[in-house]
Amino acid sequence: MTDPIYLDYNATTPVDPRVLDAMLPWLKQGYGNPSSDHVYGRRAKAAVEAARAEVAALIGAQPEEIVFTGCATEANNLAILGTARVRPGPMRCSAVEHPSVVAPMRQMGAGTIPVDTTGRVDPTQLDIAAGTVLVSVMLANNEVGTIQPVRAIADRAHTGGALMHVDAAQAAGKIPVDVDALGADLLTLAGHKFYAPKGVGALYVRFGTPIAAIQFGAGHERGLRPGTENVPHLVALGEAARIARVEQSAESARLSTLRDGLHVRLAHAIPGLVLNGHASERLPNTLNVSFPVVAGWQVLECAPGVAASTGSDCHAGQHAVSGALAAMGCDATRATGAVRLSVGRFTTGAEITEAAEALVAAWRVLAA
């Protein structure tokens, strides 16, 4: 059987063959421990530091400001809980954050920042209470792709004396990410969102930002993330960052064309199709739409030739309304009809045409 067309790049990306080629030698002969004081260790250490420099270059940081982690979830937890260890106090996050931000924020008793119907925070309505220590707002939403006005939010946070954490896991490699332009004190990256393997991420920590470790062991990663470095995955992350930095502009333009072509085909054939998220301030690869009359999961089930996600969390057959869409004020019918279609580096124009035809045909069967 032919594999379905993959339109779920926001969930994870395949490993770019160039990234795989870069990491393979470190799975074979480059097995040294970067902490070892001999040639094998020194080679591994040099590879790790080269990767750190590439990741820093992707986001306009200094290499010494990059802390490698096992994933974005770990990086988000380190940013939030590590800040709390040094500066206890109120925290706030937006209503559309990823669970890896929401859960630790909930542990800290954080308040929620509302969003508008497009999923954006309005900086002019953002009041930072006295004593607030951290504000966390993602750069781009994983479900609808909406891009937040992070710089304006960061300015409000800093005026109120708070640090600014930005979860850029979904944005890096798709749009420009610059820590100074964003005003970020802490920023999270996830390798598997830009064509590196799963199981590797990074946290940017601006020089002078007060943060403490939440795991304990040896002094790896400035003492903030103990454990022997995963050299092959870090090399992969560095190569993925290099490719993203070099190719991001051209790739974003291509992805926008594919995304918009898919939207036009669906909207032309399906009366009442609704776009979720911001019409222009959104990731170039992300299309979240609500199908009328039917549930999104039904559309995907009826179109097995397309691999995509709904706008809801599905566990053991239970289809719950997406928290992000609910926070945006979508009613239950619209939220239930949502499907997230995300294109990527290996998506072709022919696949867009085929996927659109399959989704339209599925909807027509279900809506008849």
C-alpha positions as CSV (number, residue, x, y, z in Angstrom):
1,M,0.0,0.0,0.0
2,T,1.1,3.6,-0.7
3,D,1.7,5.7,2.3
4,P,-0.7,8.6,2.8
5,I,0.3,12.2,1.9
6,Y,1.9,13.6,5.0
7,L,0.4,17.0,6.0
8,D,1.2,16.9,9.7
9,Y,4.6,18.7,9.7
10,N,3.5,20.7,12.8
11,A,3.4,17.4,14.8
12,T,6.8,16.3,13.7
13,T,9.1,16.6,10.7
14,P,11.0,13.8,8.9
15,V,14.8,13.9,9.4
16,D,16.3,15.7,6.5
17,P,18.8,13.3,4.7
18,R,21.5,15.9,5.1
19,V,20.9,16.0,8.8
20,L,21.1,12.2,8.9
21,D,24.4,12.2,7.0
22,A,25.8,14.7,9.5
23,M,24.9,12.6,12.5
24,L,25.8,9.1,11.3
25,P,29.5,9.3,11.8
26,W,28.8,10.2,15.5
27,L,26.8,7.0,15.8
28,K,29.6,5.0,14.4
29,Q,33.2,6.0,15.0
30,G,32.6,9.3,16.9
31,Y,31.6,7.7,20.2
32,G,33.7,9.7,22.6
33,N,32.4,11.3,25.7
34,P,32.7,15.1,25.4
35,S,33.9,15.3,29.0
36,S,36.8,12.9,28.4
37,D,40.3,14.4,28.2
38,H,41.6,12.5,25.3
39,V,41.3,12.7,21.5
40,Y,38.0,10.9,21.3
41,G,36.5,13.2,23.9
42,R,38.0,16.3,22.4
43,R,36.6,15.5,19.0
44,A,33.1,15.0,20.5
45,K,33.4,18.2,22.5
46,A,34.3,20.1,19.3
47,A,31.3,18.7,17.5
48,V,29.0,19.7,20.3
49,E,30.4,23.2,20.4
50,A,30.1,23.5,16.6
51,A,26.4,22.5,16.9
52,R,25.9,25.1,19.7
53,A,27.3,27.8,17.4
54,E,24.9,26.8,14.6
55,V,21.9,26.8,16.9
56,A,22.9,30.2,18.3
57,A,23.3,31.6,14.8
58,L,19.8,30.5,13.9
59,I,18.3,32.7,16.6
60,G,20.8,35.6,16.8
61,A,22.3,34.5,20.1
62,Q,25.8,33.8,21.5
63,P,26.8,30.2,21.7
64,E,27.3,30.4,25.4
65,E,23.7,31.3,25.8
66,I,22.5,28.0,24.4
67,V,21.6,25.2,26.8
68,F,21.0,21.8,25.2
69,T,18.1,19.7,26.4
70,G,16.4,16.5,25.6
71,C,13.3,18.1,24.1
72,A,11.3,21.3,24.1
73,T,9.2,20.1,27.0
74,E,12.3,19.8,29.1
75,A,13.4,23.3,27.9
76,N,10.0,24.8,28.8
77,N,10.1,23.2,32.2
78,L,13.6,24.4,32.8
79,A,12.7,28.0,31.8
80,I,9.6,28.1,34.1
81,L,10.6,26.1,37.1
82,G,14.3,27.2,36.9
83,T,13.1,30.8,37.0
84,A,10.8,30.1,40.0
85,R,13.7,28.6,42.0
86,V,15.5,32.0,41.8
87,R,12.6,34.4,41.7
88,P,9.5,33.1,43.3
89,G,6.4,35.1,42.4
90,P,3.4,35.4,40.1
91,M,3.7,34.1,36.5
92,R,1.5,34.4,33.5
93,C,1.1,32.6,30.2
94,S,-1.3,32.9,27.2
95,A,-4.4,30.8,26.9
96,V,-3.1,29.0,23.9
97,E,0.2,27.7,25.1
98,H,1.5,24.1,24.6
99,P,0.8,21.7,27.5
100,S,4.5,21.7,28.3
101,V,4.1,25.4,29.3
102,V,0.6,25.2,30.7
103,A,1.4,22.3,33.1
104,P,4.4,23.8,34.9
105,M,2.7,27.2,34.9
106,R,-0.2,25.6,36.6
107,Q,2.1,24.1,39.2
108,M,3.3,27.7,39.8
109,G,-0.3,29.0,40.1
110,A,0.1,31.2,37.0
111,G,-2.6,33.4,35.6
112,T,-3.8,33.1,32.1
113,I,-3.6,35.8,29.4
114,P,-6.7,35.8,27.1
115,V,-6.5,35.8,23.3
116,D,-8.7,37.3,20.6
117,T,-10.7,35.3,18.0
118,T,-7.5,34.9,15.9
119,G,-5.6,33.5,18.8
120,R,-3.5,36.6,19.4
121,V,-2.7,38.4,22.7
122,D,-3.5,42.1,22.6
123,P,-0.4,43.8,24.2
124,T,-2.4,47.0,24.8
125,Q,-4.7,45.0,27.1
126,L,-1.9,43.2,28.9
127,D,-1.5,44.4,32.5
128,I,1.6,43.0,34.3
129,A,0.9,43.0,38.1
130,A,3.6,44.2,40.4
131,G,5.9,41.3,41.4
132,T,5.2,39.2,38.3
133,V,8.5,37.3,37.6
134,L,7.8,35.6,34.2
135,V,5.5,36.0,31.2
136,S,5.4,33.1,28.7
137,V,3.9,33.5,25.3
138,M,4.6,31.2,22.3
139,L,5.9,32.8,19.1
140,A,3.6,30.8,16.9
141,N,0.7,28.5,17.8
142,N,1.1,24.8,16.9
143,E,-2.6,24.3,16.0
144,V,-3.7,27.4,14.0
145,G,-0.3,28.9,13.3
146,T,-1.1,32.4,14.6
147,I,2.0,34.5,15.2
148,Q,2.1,36.5,18.4
149,P,3.2,40.1,18.7
150,V,6.0,38.9,21.0
151,R,8.1,42.1,21.0
152,A,5.2,44.2,22.2
153,I,4.4,41.7,24.9
154,A,8.0,41.5,26.0
155,D,8.2,45.3,26.3
156,R,5.1,45.2,28.6
157,A,6.6,42.4,30.6
158,H,9.9,44.1,31.0
159,T,8.3,47.4,32.0
160,G,6.5,45.5,34.7
161,G,9.8,43.9,35.9
162,A,9.1,40.4,34.5
163,L,11.2,38.1,32.4
164,M,10.0,37.1,28.9
165,H,9.9,33.4,27.9
166,V,9.1,32.5,24.3
167,D,8.3,29.0,23.2
168,A,9.6,29.1,19.6
169,A,9.4,25.4,19.0
170,Q,6.8,25.7,16.2
171,A,8.3,28.8,14.7
172,A,12.0,28.1,14.3
173,G,12.9,27.2,10.7
174,K,9.6,28.5,9.4
175,I,9.9,32.2,10.2
176,P,12.9,34.4,11.3
177,V,13.6,34.1,15.0
178,D,15.9,36.6,16.6
179,V,16.1,36.8,20.4
180,D,17.0,40.5,20.5
181,A,14.3,41.5,18.1
182,L,11.8,39.5,20.1
183,G,13.0,40.8,23.5
184,A,13.3,37.2,24.7
185,D,15.1,36.4,27.9
186,L,14.5,32.7,27.5
187,L,13.5,30.9,24.3
188,T,12.7,27.2,23.5
189,L,13.6,25.2,20.4
190,A,12.6,21.6,19.4
191,G,14.8,19.7,17.0
192,H,12.1,17.5,15.6
193,K,10.1,20.6,14.4
194,F,12.8,21.6,11.9
195,Y,14.0,18.2,10.5
196,A,16.3,17.0,13.3
197,P,15.5,13.8,15.2
198,K,13.2,13.6,18.1
199,G,14.8,13.8,21.5
200,V,16.9,16.9,21.3
201,G,16.1,20.6,22.0
202,A,17.6,23.7,23.4
203,L,16.9,26.6,25.7
204,Y,18.3,30.0,25.0
205,V,19.2,31.8,28.3
206,R,20.2,35.4,27.9
207,F,23.4,36.4,29.7
208,G,22.5,37.6,33.2
209,T,19.0,36.0,33.3
210,P,18.4,34.5,36.8
211,I,17.8,30.8,36.5
212,A,18.7,27.7,38.5
213,A,18.9,24.0,37.6
214,I,15.9,21.7,38.2
215,Q,17.9,18.5,37.7
216,F,21.2,17.7,39.5
217,G,24.3,15.9,38.7
218,A,27.6,17.0,37.1
219,G,28.2,20.5,35.7
220,H,27.1,20.0,32.0
221,E,25.5,22.8,30.1
222,R,26.5,25.6,32.5
223,G,25.3,23.5,35.4
224,L,21.7,23.8,34.1
225,R,21.2,20.4,32.4
226,P,23.4,17.6,33.8
227,G,24.0,14.4,31.8
228,T,26.4,13.2,29.1
229,E,25.7,15.0,25.9
230,N,23.9,13.2,23.1
231,V,26.5,14.0,20.5
232,P,24.8,12.5,17.4
233,H,21.6,14.3,18.1
234,L,23.3,17.5,18.9
235,V,25.3,17.4,15.7
236,A,22.0,16.7,13.9
237,L,20.4,19.7,15.6
238,G,23.3,21.9,14.6
239,E,23.1,20.8,10.9
240,A,19.3,21.3,11.0
241,A,19.8,24.8,12.3
242,R,22.3,25.6,9.6
243,I,20.0,24.4,6.9
244,A,17.1,26.3,8.3
245,R,19.1,29.5,8.6
246,V,20.3,29.3,5.0
247,E,17.1,28.1,3.4
248,Q,14.3,29.6,5.5
249,S,13.4,32.5,3.3
250,A,13.0,30.6,0.1
251,E,11.3,27.7,1.9
252,S,8.8,29.9,3.6
253,A,7.8,31.4,0.3
254,R,7.3,27.9,-1.2
255,L,5.4,26.7,1.8
256,S,3.0,29.7,1.7
257,T,2.2,29.0,-2.0
258,L,1.4,25.3,-1.2
259,R,-0.6,26.2,1.9
260,D,-2.6,28.9,0.0
261,G,-3.2,26.6,-2.9
262,L,-4.6,24.0,-0.6
263,H,-6.9,26.5,1.0
264,V,-8.2,27.9,-2.3
265,R,-9.0,24.4,-3.5
266,L,-10.9,23.5,-0.3
267,A,-12.7,26.8,0.0
268,H,-13.8,26.7,-3.7
269,A,-15.3,23.2,-3.3
270,I,-16.7,23.4,0.2
271,P,-19.2,26.2,1.0
272,G,-19.0,27.3,4.6
273,L,-15.4,26.2,5.1
274,V,-14.0,28.5,7.9
275,L,-10.3,29.5,8.4
276,N,-9.2,29.3,12.0
277,G,-6.4,31.6,13.2
278,H,-5.1,34.9,11.8
279,A,-5.5,35.4,8.1
280,S,-2.0,36.9,7.6
281,E,0.0,36.7,10.8
282,R,0.4,33.0,10.8
283,L,3.0,30.4,9.9
284,P,3.6,30.0,6.2
285,N,3.0,26.2,6.4
286,T,-0.1,26.0,8.5
287,L,-3.8,25.8,7.5
288,N,-6.4,25.1,10.1
289,V,-9.9,25.0,8.8
290,S,-13.3,23.9,10.1
291,F,-15.4,21.8,7.8
292,P,-19.1,22.5,8.0
293,V,-21.7,20.0,9.2
294,V,-19.2,17.2,9.9
295,A,-16.5,16.5,12.4
296,G,-12.9,17.0,11.4
297,W,-11.9,13.5,12.6
298,Q,-14.6,12.1,10.4
299,V,-13.2,13.8,7.4
300,L,-9.7,12.4,8.0
301,E,-11.1,9.0,8.7
302,C,-12.9,9.1,5.4
303,A,-9.8,10.3,3.6
304,P,-7.2,7.7,4.5
305,G,-4.9,8.9,1.8
306,V,-4.1,12.1,3.8
307,A,-2.2,12.0,7.1
308,A,-3.2,15.1,9.1
309,S,-4.5,16.1,12.6
310,T,-7.7,17.5,13.9
311,G,-7.9,20.6,16.1
312,S,-8.7,18.4,19.1
313,D,-7.0,16.1,21.5
314,C,-7.9,12.5,20.6
315,H,-7.3,9.8,23.2
316,A,-8.7,6.3,22.9
317,G,-11.6,7.4,20.6
318,Q,-12.5,10.4,22.7
319,H,-12.7,13.6,20.7
320,A,-12.4,16.7,22.9
321,V,-12.7,20.3,21.7
322,S,-9.3,21.9,21.3
323,G,-8.3,24.2,24.2
324,A,-6.8,26.7,21.8
325,L,-9.9,26.9,19.7
326,A,-12.0,27.2,22.8
327,A,-9.8,30.0,24.0
328,M,-10.3,31.8,20.7
329,G,-14.1,31.7,21.2
330,C,-14.9,29.0,18.6
331,D,-18.2,27.3,19.3
332,A,-18.4,23.6,19.7
333,T,-19.6,22.9,16.2
334,R,-16.8,24.9,14.6
335,A,-14.1,23.5,16.9
336,T,-15.3,19.9,16.3
337,G,-15.1,20.5,12.5
338,A,-11.5,21.6,12.7
339,V,-8.6,20.0,10.8
340,R,-5.0,21.1,10.9
341,L,-3.1,20.7,7.6
342,S,0.6,21.6,7.8
343,V,2.9,21.3,4.8
344,G,6.7,21.0,4.9
345,R,10.0,20.7,3.1
346,F,9.1,17.5,1.2
347,T,5.5,18.4,0.3
348,T,5.0,18.7,-3.5
349,G,2.4,20.6,-5.5
350,A,1.1,17.3,-6.9
351,E,0.5,16.1,-3.3
352,I,-1.5,19.3,-2.5
353,T,-3.8,18.7,-5.5
354,E,-4.3,15.0,-4.6
355,A,-4.9,15.8,-0.9
356,A,-7.4,18.6,-1.7
357,E,-9.4,16.2,-3.9
358,A,-9.4,13.5,-1.2
359,L,-10.6,15.9,1.5
360,V,-13.3,17.4,-0.7
361,A,-14.5,13.9,-1.7
362,A,-14.6,12.8,2.0
363,W,-16.6,15.9,3.0
364,R,-19.1,15.4,0.2
365,V,-19.7,11.8,1.2
366,L,-20.2,12.7,4.9
367,A,-22.3,15.8,4.3
368,A,-24.6,14.2,1.7
